[in-house]
Amino acid sequence: MRLNGKTALIVGGASGVEGHLMGIGGAAVRRFAREGAQVVIADIKDEVGEQTAAEIRAEGGEALYVHLDVTEEGDWIAAVAAAVDRFGKLDVLVNAAGTSIRYKVEETPVEAFDLEMAVHARGAFLGAKHAIPRMREAGGGSIVIVSSIYGIVGSASSSYPTAKGAKRNFTKAAAIQYAAEGIRVNSVHPGFVMTPLTVDIFNVPEIIGPRLQMVPMRRLGTVDEIANGILFLASDESSFITGAELVIDGGFLAE
């Protein structure tokens, strides 16, 4: 019960239905609920999100689903308010919302670039902006922002690593600003993981083969392995860690 008594808002957490391929946010929702957290699932996938919340409640957990488009400030205000209204406080924010658009620089439509920046960079900013006042009221808190290995190194696409890199540096800026108030902000950088967003790519042998050759452990990561890292940063076990980047990539960045 490493999160017993804590309220966690997990954004991008709809994909946590048992028996289906889960996303990183969905796996985090399940892990947090098992560790005693009261979870507020926020996403744009309303039907799946409601199902995930219902399953957690049926198993004896506390869960609420709210609709949230991370690019819309009004949605953030409403989601944070719903969490506090339902459970009385906000201790943890996990921002795992994401998208992936792959173009080289000259091929990238401006609209695609703007969308990536809005979902990742604007979403990270808005989430912290509206979670921090509530965490201050609770006496502190933990924000975990899910970036990527491509928030640290470049890739063959243009907008994705740019947006993920913005998340990484925003994390550090927010961490410095609020450390003295007991509000910690850290980023997680997953490597190659099978999720609903990547399944179509990683099921192609010509793509997955070369990718795995880039990973010293020679395998994909699992969403549960990423969720375990998120759990550590959300819990009091990481109470002296802020502004850090937790890389979970099977050794990819070590080479």
Secondary structure by P-SEA (a helix, b strand, c coil): cccccbbbbbcccccccccccccaaaaaaaaaaaaccbbbbbccccaaaaaaaaaaaaacccbbbbbbccccaaaaaaaaaaaaaacccccbbbcccbbbbbbccccccaaaaaaaaaacaaaaaaaaaaaaaaaaaaccbbbbbbbcccccccccccaaaaaaaaaaaaaaaaaaacccccbbbbbbbbccccccccccccccccaaaaaaaaccccccccaaaaaaaaaaaacccccccccbbbbcccccccc
